[in-house]
């Protein structure tokens, strides 16, 4: 069984496709973080970037923050 938030992240990652680094920049991930995600996760990097952002930014990683960043791209 999937949690609601997990399905949403998967949907967002799928919609982003190869454009996920643009969102990563809006979410203030560094170039080094993006490169590491690319190297370690290849085709699944978009989803891993979203999970990494949630984990690394803690309480600052809100749905509102993600929504604003998505609207900017």
C-alpha positions, 0 to 999 in steps of 0.5 A, spaced: 500 500 500 502 506 498 501 513 502 498 519 499 504 523 499 508 518 496 504 517 490 504 524 489 511 525 489 511 519 484 506 523 479 510 529 480 517 526 478 514 522 472 511 529 470 518 532 470 522 527 466 528 530 464 527 537 467 527 535 474 534 539 475 530 545 473 525 544 479 531 542 484 534 549 482 528 552 484 528 548 491 535 551 492 539 544 491 546 545 489 549 543 483 553 538 487 547 535 490 544 535 483 550 531 480 550 526 485 543 524 484 544 524 477 550 519 478 547 515 483 540 514 480 540 515 473 533 515 470 530 515 477 533 521 479 527 526 479 524 521 484 530 521 489 531 528 488 524 530 491 525 525 497 532 528 498 529 535 498 524 532 503 529 529 508 535 534 507 530 540 508 526 538 514 520 542 516 522 547 511 520 542 505 513 543 505 507 542 500 506 550 499 514 550 498 514 545 492 507 548 489 511 555 489 517 552 485 513 548 481 509 554 478 515 557 477 518 552 472 
